Amino acid sequence: MLQYRRLSTKFGRQVSVRGGRLPPAVGSIAAHRPPSQQRQQERYYSPKKAGSEFIYSRLGDASTMTPIIAKLQQECWDGYVATGRGCHTLFQLIDTNSSGRISWQEIRFFLENVRESDVNPAARKEVMSAASERGDINFQEFQAWLIKATKVDPSTMNTFASKHYHASIGSVSEPVDTQRSWNKHTMSQNLRRMQYAVRGEVVIRADAMAAEGRKIIYTNIGNPHAVGQKPITYYRQVLALCDLPDEFGIGNPNVASAFPSDVIERALEMRAAIGPAGTGAYTNSQGISEFRDDVANFITARDGHVSSSSDIFLTNGASSAIEHVLTGLIGNNRDAVMIPIPQYPLYLDWERDKWDTISTSHVVFKRLISNAKFDMPDEEKGWAITDRELELRRTAAVERDGLEIRAFTLINPGNPTGQVLSRKELEIICKFCAKYDIVLLADEVYQKNIYDDKKEFFSARKVAIETPGCENLQLISFHSTSKGLIGECGRRGGSMELHNIDPYVHTQLYKLASSGLCSGVSGQMMMSLMVRPPLPNQESYELFAKEENAIFKSLKRRAVSLVKGLNAIDGMTCNASEGAMYAFPRVELPPKALDEAIKQNQTPDTLYALSLLEETGICVVPASGFGQKEGRIGFRTTFLPPEDELNNAIIEFKRHHEMFCKKFA
């Protein structure tokens, strides 16, 4: 009943319906109503005139309002796809006679007014076949149909994962929807639809195999320490002295015999910055001031342009910062983010599952299969960016789909492709965003992972400041302690810098950060250490430089050997990994393998990745989880395992591919 009352109030004035505005014709009904009549609106509501009956009683003769009804249904559907909420409202809008039941014919009419790409083909087919054969359905049955209608497509579905999560989370009782009020129908539909390929179906299966005693080589995620990379001594020593009680650490009379002098000095400085409460207490929500100074000084030295610590937020990894920005950035169902594809799933998951960017706002500009079937440039062009491509993609999104481009995301160096953007490409992106007042989100967590001697990292901030026409570009840059040469993923250290961001928005982002109290102190300390390592004249520097150089040189060797090995396999091609931690090969499969994937209701690369896992124990991520051009098949793999293990994996890649192709020849 509360749902109906809230619905009645919404339709009694011109407000957003699940993020979309009422059509002008409907809004005018409320707009021209006398104030006294508006105040008495609730009197029109009664249990006997609930839901759609109330709506249509306010609209007038429903038979003459078909275009408006269709528009309302479309707006409500957009809101449902965007937020996972509003199924009651949608049901009421389809239930034109307020009977509490809707016919399949009414659903068919409704489907004619929404984008075909929004609806799962199987659910659409069910409606078309049932419209002439079956009767009507109640709300619960409609709700079940909605779950089918918004079921994820095979390119992102986790069939195995949805049935076998207990292998990772432990034994749980089997859910029975009828016995629990919180079930697959009533839960957040965004959570139900969400898929995260990096830890998706293949990884869940890998975990189950590992639990059975199988040796698994995890190349699915950029998690260096998990596959053997050793921590850098200096960082761990400072952290230890910051965490240890005084009598066992910094205040122990023998501390100088156990720790280098510069480590002790840095730990004392950091403890003073943290304060007497120590590392177990909350900090300022934006991060400890002195640590933010370190990040600002690092950015100033890197770019040659002054950065202010007041624009720095310390966060729980870059992912948390990105989520905060997207939360504050997307305001309604028509707001969109331009996303280069292939792309790290964090951005795609937000676009698909938290906002109206599943189908409508999932805007792309290159190398992508998307709901807007653009003709993308292929990999042989090295994922090159041109201003013409950007203009075409934006025009299609704005003029054809009616979207408002709010932001543009880039990852440089790239994930999963490993490409390093040139200064010219960055200038193109910065000018484009400045021209259309688009916020540029620059994910630069791999900025130290550059392996091609001919390539150089340029920050988007530096390029924007030095490029005419970009003086007012709104930019947020992200960094992390999880990547680079440090690889401290578990510390969850990250930062973002706001550049040319509205001061009021800044305060609201601070408010959002405050709702989480603060980021982890360990991560804040790690961020400070990463951007301000020991200097050449300090005692720890020689060991630090030795350890860091060894990590870098090994990563560079592995990047070259993996790509070379993949390209030596007949039916595989892979661009050079110029940076980051990944290779993104394209795989050619025989037609029978494609047919088998259809039978299994999987993408071909998921079929291939599961076969690779079962046969070799190598865990990769299907390329479809990152988005890719239609018809492309491939996977993403890291080159983080130890060199001897990676060399063996290259041999296994070849053996499996030959076996797989022979099986489906």
C-alpha positions as CSV (number, residue, x, y, z in Angstrom):
1,M,0.0,0.0,0.0
2,L,2.8,2.4,0.7
3,Q,4.1,1.8,-2.8
4,Y,0.8,2.9,-4.2
5,R,0.7,6.0,-2.0
6,R,4.2,7.0,-3.0
7,L,3.4,6.4,-6.6
8,S,0.3,8.5,-6.3
9,T,2.3,11.4,-4.9
10,K,4.8,11.1,-7.7
11,F,2.3,11.3,-10.4
12,G,0.6,14.2,-8.6
13,R,3.4,16.6,-9.4
14,Q,6.1,16.9,-12.0
15,V,9.0,14.9,-10.5
16,S,11.3,12.2,-11.6
17,V,10.0,8.7,-11.9
18,R,12.9,6.4,-11.2
19,G,15.3,9.0,-12.6
20,G,13.2,9.9,-15.7
21,R,11.0,13.0,-16.1
22,L,7.3,12.7,-16.7
23,P,6.4,13.5,-20.3
24,P,5.3,17.2,-20.7
25,A,1.6,16.3,-21.4
26,V,1.4,14.4,-18.1
27,G,3.4,16.9,-16.1
28,S,1.1,19.7,-17.3
29,I,-1.9,17.9,-15.7
30,A,-0.3,18.4,-12.3
31,A,1.2,21.8,-13.2
32,H,-2.1,23.3,-14.0
33,R,-4.0,21.9,-11.1
34,P,-4.9,24.5,-8.4
35,P,-2.8,24.4,-5.3
36,S,-5.8,23.5,-3.1
37,Q,-6.6,20.6,-5.4
38,Q,-2.9,19.4,-5.2
39,R,-3.0,19.5,-1.4
40,Q,-6.1,17.3,-1.5
41,Q,-4.5,14.8,-3.8
42,E,-4.2,12.1,-1.1
43,R,-8.0,12.1,-0.8
44,Y,-8.3,10.5,-4.2
45,Y,-6.3,7.5,-3.0
46,S,-8.1,4.6,-1.5
47,P,-7.4,0.8,-1.5
48,K,-10.2,0.4,-4.1
49,K,-8.5,2.9,-6.5
50,A,-4.9,1.9,-6.1
51,G,-2.0,1.8,-8.5
52,S,-2.7,2.2,-12.2
53,E,-6.4,2.9,-11.6
54,F,-5.3,6.0,-9.7
55,I,-2.8,6.9,-12.4
56,Y,-5.3,6.7,-15.2
57,S,-8.0,8.5,-13.1
58,R,-5.6,11.4,-13.0
59,L,-4.7,11.2,-16.7
60,G,-8.2,11.0,-18.0
61,D,-9.5,8.5,-20.6
62,A,-6.8,5.9,-20.9
63,S,-7.9,5.0,-24.4
64,T,-6.9,8.5,-25.6
65,M,-3.6,8.5,-23.7
66,T,-1.9,5.6,-25.5
67,P,1.2,7.6,-26.5
68,I,1.7,9.0,-23.1
69,I,1.1,5.6,-21.4
70,A,3.7,4.1,-23.8
71,K,6.1,6.9,-22.8
72,L,5.5,6.4,-19.1
73,Q,6.1,2.7,-19.5
74,Q,9.4,3.3,-21.4
75,E,10.6,5.8,-18.7
76,C,9.7,3.4,-15.9
77,W,11.4,0.6,-17.7
78,D,14.5,2.7,-18.2
79,G,14.5,3.4,-14.4
80,Y,14.1,-0.3,-13.7
81,V,17.0,-1.3,-15.9
82,A,19.1,1.5,-14.4
83,T,18.3,0.9,-10.7
84,G,16.7,-2.5,-10.4
85,R,13.8,-0.8,-8.7
86,G,10.3,0.1,-9.7
87,C,8.8,-3.3,-10.6
88,H,5.6,-2.4,-8.8
89,T,5.3,0.9,-10.7
90,L,6.0,-0.9,-14.0
91,F,3.3,-3.5,-13.2
92,Q,0.8,-0.8,-12.4
93,L,1.5,1.1,-15.7
94,I,0.9,-2.1,-17.7
95,D,-2.2,-3.0,-15.7
96,T,-4.4,-0.5,-17.5
97,N,-7.6,-1.7,-16.0
98,S,-6.3,-2.0,-12.4
99,S,-7.4,-5.7,-12.2
100,G,-4.3,-6.8,-10.4
101,R,-3.4,-9.0,-13.3
102,I,-1.9,-8.2,-16.7
103,S,-2.2,-10.1,-20.0
104,W,0.6,-11.3,-22.1
105,Q,-0.8,-9.2,-24.8
106,E,-0.4,-6.1,-22.6
107,I,3.3,-7.1,-22.0
108,R,3.7,-7.5,-25.7
109,F,2.4,-4.0,-26.3
110,F,4.8,-2.8,-23.6
111,L,7.8,-4.5,-25.2
112,E,7.1,-2.8,-28.4
113,N,7.9,0.5,-26.7
114,V,11.3,-0.4,-25.1
115,R,14.6,-1.0,-26.7
116,E,15.0,-4.6,-27.9
117,S,18.6,-4.7,-26.6
118,D,17.4,-4.2,-23.1
119,V,15.4,-7.4,-23.0
120,N,16.8,-10.9,-22.8
121,P,15.9,-12.6,-26.1
122,A,14.5,-15.7,-24.4
123,A,12.1,-13.7,-22.3
124,R,11.0,-11.6,-25.3
125,K,10.3,-14.9,-27.2
126,E,8.3,-16.2,-24.3
127,V,6.0,-13.2,-24.4
128,M,5.6,-13.3,-28.2
129,S,4.6,-17.0,-28.1
130,A,2.4,-16.6,-25.0
131,A,0.5,-13.6,-26.2
132,S,-1.9,-15.6,-28.3
133,E,-2.0,-18.8,-26.2
134,R,-2.0,-17.9,-22.5
135,G,-4.1,-15.9,-20.2
136,D,-2.9,-13.3,-17.7
137,I,-0.5,-13.2,-14.8
138,N,-0.3,-11.6,-11.4
139,F,2.4,-9.4,-9.9
140,Q,4.5,-12.3,-8.5
141,E,4.5,-14.0,-11.9
142,F,5.4,-10.7,-13.6
143,Q,8.2,-10.2,-11.2
144,A,9.6,-13.7,-12.1
145,W,9.3,-12.8,-15.8
146,L,11.2,-9.5,-15.1
147,I,14.1,-11.6,-13.7
148,K,14.2,-13.5,-17.0
149,A,13.9,-10.3,-19.0
150,T,16.9,-8.7,-17.4
151,K,19.0,-11.9,-17.2
152,V,22.6,-11.2,-18.1
153,D,23.7,-12.2,-21.6
154,P,26.0,-15.2,-22.1
155,S,29.0,-12.9,-22.5
156,T,28.9,-12.0,-18.8
157,M,26.9,-14.7,-17.1
158,N,28.4,-16.8,-14.4
159,T,26.5,-20.1,-14.8
160,F,28.9,-22.2,-12.8
161,A,29.5,-19.5,-10.2
162,S,25.9,-19.0,-9.5
163,K,25.6,-22.6,-8.6
164,H,28.9,-23.2,-6.9
165,Y,29.7,-20.1,-4.8
166,H,29.6,-22.4,-1.7
167,A,33.0,-23.7,-2.9
168,S,34.4,-20.3,-2.0
169,I,32.2,-19.1,0.8
170,G,31.6,-22.4,2.7
171,S,28.6,-24.5,3.2
172,V,25.2,-22.7,3.0
173,S,21.7,-23.9,3.1
174,E,19.8,-24.1,-0.2
175,P,17.6,-21.0,-0.6
176,V,13.9,-21.5,-0.8
177,D,12.2,-18.3,-2.0
178,T,8.9,-19.1,-0.5
179,Q,10.3,-19.4,2.9
180,R,12.2,-16.1,3.0
181,S,11.1,-12.6,2.4
182,W,14.5,-11.6,1.1
183,N,14.9,-13.7,-2.0
184,K,15.9,-13.4,-5.7
185,H,12.6,-11.5,-6.4
186,T,12.9,-9.0,-3.6
187,M,16.6,-8.5,-3.4
188,S,18.5,-5.8,-5.3
189,Q,18.1,-6.7,-8.9
190,N,21.4,-4.9,-9.7
191,L,23.2,-7.3,-7.4
192,R,21.5,-10.2,-9.1
193,R,22.6,-8.9,-12.5
194,M,26.1,-7.9,-11.6
195,Q,28.9,-10.0,-13.0
196,Y,32.6,-9.6,-12.3
197,A,34.6,-11.5,-14.9
198,V,38.0,-11.2,-13.1
199,R,36.6,-13.3,-10.3
200,G,33.8,-14.9,-12.2
201,E,32.8,-18.3,-13.5
202,V,36.3,-19.6,-14.4
203,V,37.8,-18.5,-11.1
204,I,35.0,-20.1,-9.1
205,R,35.7,-23.3,-10.9
206,A,39.4,-22.9,-10.3
207,D,38.8,-22.4,-6.6
208,A,36.7,-25.6,-6.5
209,M,39.5,-27.5,-8.2
210,A,42.1,-26.1,-5.9
211,A,40.0,-27.3,-2.9
212,E,40.1,-30.8,-4.5
213,G,43.9,-30.7,-4.5
214,R,44.6,-29.5,-8.1
215,K,47.5,-27.2,-8.8
216,I,46.1,-24.0,-10.2
217,I,48.2,-21.2,-11.8
218,Y,46.2,-18.0,-11.2
219,T,46.8,-15.6,-14.0
220,N,43.3,-14.1,-13.8
221,I,44.1,-11.1,-11.7
222,G,46.9,-8.5,-11.1
223,N,47.7,-9.8,-7.6
224,P,51.6,-9.9,-7.6
225,H,52.2,-11.2,-4.1
226,A,49.7,-14.0,-4.5
227,V,51.8,-15.5,-7.3
228,G,55.2,-15.1,-5.7
229,Q,56.4,-11.5,-5.9
230,K,58.3,-10.6,-2.7
231,P,57.4,-7.5,-0.7
232,I,59.9,-4.6,-0.8
233,T,61.8,-4.6,2.5
234,Y,61.8,-0.9,3.2
235,Y,58.0,-0.6,3.0
236,R,57.4,-3.5,5.4
237,Q,60.0,-2.3,7.9
238,V,58.4,1.1,8.2
239,L,55.0,-0.4,8.5
240,A,56.2,-2.7,11.2
241,L,57.6,0.1,13.3
242,C,54.4,2.1,12.9
243,D,52.2,-0.8,14.0
244,L,54.3,-2.3,16.8
245,P,53.8,-1.1,20.4
246,D,56.6,1.2,21.5
247,E,58.3,-1.3,23.8
248,F,58.6,-3.8,21.0
249,G,59.4,-1.4,18.2
250,I,60.3,2.2,18.0
251,G,60.9,2.6,21.7
252,N,62.9,-0.6,22.2
253,P,66.6,0.2,23.1
254,N,67.7,-2.4,20.5
255,V,65.7,-1.0,17.6
256,A,68.8,0.5,15.9
257,S,70.4,-2.9,15.6
258,A,67.3,-4.3,13.9
259,F,66.3,-1.5,11.5
260,P,68.2,1.0,9.3
261,S,68.4,4.5,10.6
262,D,66.3,6.0,7.8
263,V,63.5,3.4,8.5
264,I,63.4,4.5,12.1
265,E,63.4,8.1,11.1
266,R,60.5,7.6,8.7
267,A,58.5,5.6,11.1
268,L,58.9,8.3,13.8
269,E,57.7,10.9,11.3
270,M,54.7,8.8,10.2
271,R,53.7,8.0,13.8
272,A,53.7,11.7,14.6
273,A,51.5,12.3,11.6
274,I,49.1,9.6,12.6
275,G,48.9,10.9,16.2
276,P,49.0,9.3,19.6
277,A,46.0,7.1,18.9
278,G,48.1,5.0,16.5
279,T,47.2,3.0,13.5
280,G,44.1,1.5,15.0
281,A,42.1,4.8,15.1
282,Y,40.0,6.5,12.5
283,T,41.7,9.4,10.6
284,N,40.4,12.4,8.7
285,S,38.0,11.2,6.1
286,Q,40.0,12.6,3.3
287,G,43.2,11.0,4.6
288,I,46.0,12.0,7.0
289,S,47.2,15.5,6.0
290,E,50.9,14.7,5.9
291,F,50.4,11.7,3.7
292,R,48.3,13.7,1.3
293,D,51.2,16.2,1.2
294,D,53.4,13.3,0.1
295,V,51.0,12.5,-2.8
296,A,50.7,16.1,-3.8
297,N,54.5,16.6,-3.8
298,F,54.9,13.4,-5.9
299,I,52.4,14.7,-8.5
300,T,54.1,18.1,-8.6
301,A,57.5,16.5,-9.2
302,R,56.1,14.1,-11.8
303,D,54.1,16.7,-13.8
304,G,56.1,19.9,-13.3
305,H,52.9,21.6,-12.1
306,V,51.9,22.3,-8.5
307,S,49.4,20.0,-6.9
308,S,47.6,20.8,-3.7
309,S,47.0,18.3,-0.9
310,S,43.5,19.7,-0.4
311,D,42.6,18.1,-3.8
312,I,43.9,14.7,-2.7
313,F,41.8,12.0,-1.3
314,L,43.4,8.8,0.2
315,T,41.1,5.8,-0.5
316,N,40.8,2.1,-0.1
317,G,42.5,1.4,-3.4
318,A,41.7,3.1,-6.7
319,S,38.5,1.1,-6.9
320,S,36.9,2.8,-3.9
321,A,37.8,6.2,-5.3
322,I,36.3,5.4,-8.7
323,E,33.1,4.1,-7.1
324,H,32.8,7.4,-5.0
325,V,33.2,9.5,-8.2
326,L,30.6,7.5,-10.1
327,T,28.2,7.7,-7.2
328,G,28.4,11.4,-7.3
329,L,28.6,11.9,-11.0
330,I,25.6,10.0,-12.4
331,G,22.4,11.9,-11.7
332,N,19.7,10.3,-13.9
333,N,18.9,7.5,-16.3
334,R,20.2,9.5,-19.3
335,D,23.6,10.2,-17.9
336,A,26.3,8.3,-19.7
337,V,30.0,7.5,-19.4
338,M,32.1,6.9,-22.5
339,I,34.1,3.7,-22.0
340,P,37.0,2.4,-24.1
341,I,36.6,-1.3,-24.7
342,P,38.2,-3.7,-23.8
343,Q,38.0,-2.2,-20.3
344,Y,38.5,-3.3,-16.7
345,P,35.2,-4.7,-15.5
346,L,34.9,-2.3,-12.6
347,Y,33.7,0.5,-14.9
348,L,31.5,-1.9,-16.9
349,D,29.9,-3.3,-13.8
350,W,29.0,0.2,-12.7
351,E,27.7,1.0,-16.1
352,R,25.6,-2.1,-16.4
353,D,24.4,-2.6,-12.9
354,K,24.3,0.6,-10.9
355,W,23.1,3.1,-13.4
356,D,21.2,3.4,-16.6
357,T,24.1,2.3,-18.8
358,I,23.1,-1.3,-19.5
359,S,22.1,-0.8,-23.2
360,T,21.3,2.9,-23.1
361,S,24.3,4.6,-21.6
362,H,26.9,2.0,-22.3
363,V,28.7,4.3,-24.7
364,V,31.9,3.3,-26.4
365,F,34.4,4.7,-28.8
366,K,36.6,1.9,-30.0
367,R,37.3,-1.8,-30.0
368,L,33.9,-2.8,-28.6
369,I,30.9,-4.9,-29.0
370,S,28.1,-2.9,-27.6
371,N,24.4,-2.4,-28.0
372,A,25.2,0.3,-30.5
373,K,26.8,-1.8,-33.1
374,F,29.7,0.4,-34.1
375,D,32.3,-0.6,-36.7
376,M,35.4,-0.6,-34.5
377,P,39.0,-0.4,-35.6
378,D,40.8,-3.7,-35.2
379,E,43.8,-4.7,-33.0
380,E,46.2,-4.4,-35.9
381,K,45.9,-0.6,-35.5
382,G,47.2,-0.8,-32.0
383,W,44.0,0.5,-30.4
384,A,44.7,3.9,-31.9
385,I,42.5,6.8,-30.9
386,T,41.4,9.5,-33.3
387,D,39.3,12.6,-32.7
388,R,37.0,11.5,-35.6
389,E,36.2,8.3,-33.7
390,L,35.4,10.2,-30.6
391,E,33.1,12.6,-32.4
392,L,31.2,9.8,-34.1
393,R,30.7,7.9,-30.9
394,R,29.5,10.9,-29.1
395,T,27.1,12.0,-31.8
396,A,25.6,8.5,-31.9
397,A,25.1,8.5,-28.2
398,V,23.7,12.0,-27.9
399,E,21.6,12.5,-31.1
400,R,20.5,8.9,-31.6
401,D,20.1,7.6,-28.1
402,G,19.4,10.9,-26.3
403,L,22.1,10.5,-23.7
404,E,24.1,13.1,-21.8
405,I,27.8,12.2,-21.8
406,R,29.0,13.0,-18.3
407,A,32.4,11.4,-18.1
408,F,35.1,9.6,-20.1
409,T,37.2,6.9,-18.6
410,L,40.7,5.9,-19.7
411,I,43.2,3.4,-18.2
412,N,46.8,4.2,-19.1
413,P,48.7,1.9,-19.4
414,G,45.8,-0.1,-20.5
415,N,44.0,-3.0,-18.8
416,P,43.5,-5.5,-20.3
417,T,45.3,-4.5,-23.5
418,G,48.6,-3.3,-22.1
419,Q,48.9,-0.4,-24.5
420,V,50.6,2.9,-23.5
421,L,48.9,6.0,-24.7
422,S,51.0,8.5,-26.6
423,R,51.0,12.2,-25.7
424,K,49.2,12.9,-28.9
425,E,46.4,10.4,-28.1
426,L,46.1,12.0,-24.6
427,E,45.8,15.4,-26.1
428,I,43.0,14.2,-28.4
429,I,41.1,12.8,-25.4
430,C,41.7,15.9,-23.3
431,K,40.6,18.3,-26.0
432,F,37.5,16.2,-26.7
433,C,36.5,16.2,-23.1
434,A,37.2,19.9,-22.7
435,K,35.2,20.7,-25.8
436,Y,32.0,19.0,-24.5
437,D,32.5,19.7,-20.8
438,I,33.0,16.0,-20.1
439,V,34.7,14.9,-16.8
440,L,37.8,12.9,-17.6
441,L,38.5,9.9,-15.3
442,A,42.1,8.9,-15.6
443,D,43.0,5.5,-14.1
444,E,46.8,5.6,-13.9
445,V,47.6,2.8,-11.5
446,Y,50.1,1.2,-13.9
447,Q,52.1,4.3,-14.5
448,K,55.4,2.7,-13.4
449,N,54.8,-0.5,-15.5
450,I,56.3,0.7,-18.8
451,Y,58.3,-2.0,-20.6
452,D,58.6,-0.7,-24.1
453,D,61.8,1.5,-24.2
454,K,60.1,3.7,-26.9
455,K,57.1,4.4,-24.8
456,E,56.8,7.0,-22.0
457,F,54.1,7.6,-19.4
458,F,52.4,11.0,-19.6
459,S,49.8,11.8,-17.0
460,A,46.5,13.1,-18.2
461,R,46.9,16.0,-15.8
462,K,50.2,17.1,-17.2
463,V,48.9,16.9,-20.8
464,A,45.7,18.8,-19.9
465,I,47.6,21.6,-18.2
466,E,50.0,22.0,-21.1
467,T,47.4,21.7,-23.9
468,P,45.7,24.9,-25.1
469,G,42.0,24.7,-24.9
470,C,42.1,22.3,-21.9
471,E,42.4,25.0,-19.2
472,N,39.0,24.2,-17.7
473,L,39.0,20.5,-18.3
474,Q,37.5,18.7,-15.3
475,L,39.8,15.8,-14.4
476,I,40.1,13.2,-11.7
477,S,43.2,11.0,-11.6
478,F,43.5,7.7,-9.7
479,H,46.6,5.9,-8.3
480,S,47.1,2.8,-6.2
481,T,49.6,0.7,-4.2
482,S,48.2,-2.5,-5.7
483,K,50.1,-2.3,-9.0
484,G,53.4,-0.7,-10.2
485,L,56.4,-2.4,-8.7
486,I,55.0,-2.5,-5.2
487,G,52.1,-4.8,-5.7
488,E,50.7,-4.4,-2.2
489,C,47.1,-5.3,-3.2
490,G,45.9,-6.4,0.2
491,R,46.9,-3.0,1.8
492,R,44.1,-1.3,-0.2
493,G,46.1,1.9,-0.6
494,G,44.9,4.4,-3.2
495,S,44.4,8.0,-4.0
496,M,42.6,10.4,-6.3
497,E,43.3,14.0,-7.2
498,L,40.6,16.5,-8.2
499,H,41.6,18.9,-10.9
500,N,39.2,21.8,-11.9
501,I,36.4,20.1,-10.0
502,D,33.6,22.3,-8.7
503,P,34.2,23.2,-5.0
504,Y,30.7,22.2,-4.0
505,V,31.1,18.8,-5.6
506,H,34.4,18.5,-3.7
507,T,32.5,19.0,-0.5
508,Q,30.0,16.4,-1.4
509,L,32.7,13.9,-2.3
510,Y,34.1,14.6,1.2
511,K,30.7,14.0,2.7
512,L,30.5,10.7,0.8
513,A,34.0,9.7,2.1
514,S,32.9,10.7,5.6
515,S,30.0,8.2,5.4
516,G,32.7,5.5,5.3
517,L,34.6,7.3,8.1
518,C,38.1,6.9,6.5
519,S,40.2,4.6,4.4
520,G,42.4,2.0,6.0
521,V,45.4,3.5,7.8
522,S,47.7,0.8,6.5
523,G,46.7,1.8,2.9
524,Q,47.3,5.4,3.7
525,M,50.7,4.7,5.0
526,M,51.5,2.5,2.0
527,M,50.5,5.3,-0.3
528,S,52.8,7.7,1.4
529,L,55.7,5.2,1.3
530,M,55.1,4.4,-2.4
531,V,55.2,8.1,-3.6
532,R,58.1,8.9,-1.2
533,P,60.6,6.1,-1.2
534,P,64.1,6.2,0.3
535,L,66.5,8.7,-1.3
536,P,69.9,7.7,-2.8
537,N,71.8,9.1,0.2
538,Q,69.9,7.1,2.7
539,E,70.9,3.8,4.3
540,S,68.0,1.7,2.8
541,Y,68.3,3.0,-0.7
542,E,70.7,0.4,-2.1
543,L,68.6,-2.6,-1.0
544,F,65.4,-0.8,-2.1
545,A,66.8,0.0,-5.6
546,K,68.1,-3.6,-6.0
547,E,64.7,-5.1,-5.1
548,E,62.7,-2.7,-7.2
549,N,65.0,-3.1,-10.3
550,A,64.8,-6.9,-10.0
551,I,61.0,-6.8,-10.0
552,F,60.9,-4.4,-13.0
553,K,63.4,-6.3,-15.1
554,S,61.7,-9.6,-14.4
555,L,58.3,-8.2,-15.4
556,K,59.8,-6.8,-18.6
557,R,61.3,-10.2,-19.5
558,R,58.0,-12.0,-18.7
559,A,56.0,-9.5,-20.8
560,V,58.2,-10.1,-23.8
561,S,58.4,-13.9,-23.4
562,L,54.6,-14.4,-22.9
563,V,53.6,-12.4,-25.9
564,K,56.3,-14.1,-28.0
565,G,55.1,-17.5,-26.8
566,L,51.4,-16.7,-27.6
567,N,52.2,-15.4,-31.0
568,A,54.1,-18.6,-31.8
569,I,50.9,-20.6,-31.4
570,D,49.0,-21.2,-34.6
571,G,45.7,-19.5,-34.3
572,M,46.7,-16.9,-31.7
573,T,47.8,-13.3,-32.1
574,C,48.7,-10.9,-29.4
575,N,49.8,-7.3,-29.4
576,A,52.9,-6.4,-27.4
577,S,52.4,-5.7,-23.7
578,E,53.9,-2.2,-23.6
579,G,52.8,-1.7,-20.0
580,A,50.6,-2.9,-17.1
581,M,50.6,-6.6,-16.2
582,Y,48.6,-8.3,-18.9
583,A,48.5,-9.9,-22.4
584,F,45.2,-9.9,-24.3
585,P,45.5,-12.5,-27.1
586,R,43.0,-13.1,-29.8
587,V,42.1,-16.8,-30.5
588,E,40.8,-18.4,-33.6
589,L,38.5,-21.4,-32.9
590,P,37.0,-24.0,-35.3
591,P,33.3,-23.6,-36.1
592,K,32.3,-26.7,-34.1
593,A,33.7,-25.1,-31.0
594,L,31.4,-22.1,-31.6
595,D,28.5,-24.4,-32.0
596,E,29.3,-26.2,-28.7
597,A,29.4,-22.8,-27.0
598,I,25.9,-22.1,-28.2
599,K,24.8,-25.5,-26.9
600,Q,26.3,-24.7,-23.5
601,N,24.8,-21.2,-23.5
602,Q,28.3,-19.8,-23.0
603,T,30.5,-17.5,-25.0
604,P,33.2,-19.3,-27.0
605,D,36.0,-17.7,-24.9
606,T,34.4,-19.0,-21.7
607,L,34.2,-22.5,-23.2
608,Y,37.8,-22.1,-24.1
609,A,38.9,-20.7,-20.7
610,L,37.1,-23.5,-18.8
611,S,38.7,-26.1,-21.1
612,L,42.2,-24.5,-20.5
613,L,41.6,-24.6,-16.8
614,E,40.5,-28.3,-16.7
615,E,43.3,-29.4,-18.9
616,T,46.2,-27.4,-17.6
617,G,45.2,-25.7,-14.3
618,I,45.8,-22.3,-15.8
619,C,43.2,-19.8,-14.8
620,V,42.6,-16.9,-17.3
621,V,39.7,-14.5,-17.8
622,P,37.5,-14.8,-20.9
623,A,37.9,-11.6,-23.0
624,S,34.2,-11.2,-23.2
625,G,34.3,-10.1,-19.6
626,F,36.1,-6.9,-20.7
627,G,34.0,-6.3,-23.7
628,Q,35.4,-6.8,-27.2
629,K,34.6,-6.4,-30.9
630,E,31.8,-8.6,-32.1
631,G,33.2,-11.9,-33.4
632,R,36.4,-11.6,-31.5
633,I,37.4,-14.5,-29.2
634,G,40.2,-14.3,-26.6
635,F,41.3,-14.1,-23.0
636,R,43.3,-12.0,-20.6
637,T,46.2,-13.4,-18.8
638,T,48.7,-11.8,-16.4
639,F,52.5,-12.4,-16.7
640,L,52.9,-12.3,-12.9
641,P,53.8,-15.9,-12.0
642,P,57.5,-16.6,-11.5
643,E,59.5,-16.8,-14.7
644,D,60.0,-20.6,-14.7
645,E,56.3,-21.2,-14.0
646,L,55.3,-18.7,-16.7
647,N,57.6,-20.5,-19.2
648,N,55.9,-23.8,-18.4
649,A,52.5,-22.1,-18.8
650,I,53.4,-20.9,-22.3
651,I,54.1,-24.5,-23.3
652,E,50.8,-25.5,-21.8
653,F,49.0,-22.8,-23.7
654,K,50.3,-24.3,-26.9
655,R,49.5,-27.9,-25.9
656,H,46.0,-27.0,-24.9
657,H,45.2,-25.0,-28.0
658,E,46.3,-27.7,-30.3
659,M,44.2,-30.3,-28.3
660,F,41.2,-28.0,-28.2
661,C,41.2,-27.3,-31.9
662,K,41.7,-31.0,-32.7
663,K,38.8,-31.9,-30.5
664,F,36.4,-29.6,-32.4
665,A,38.0,-30.0,-35.8
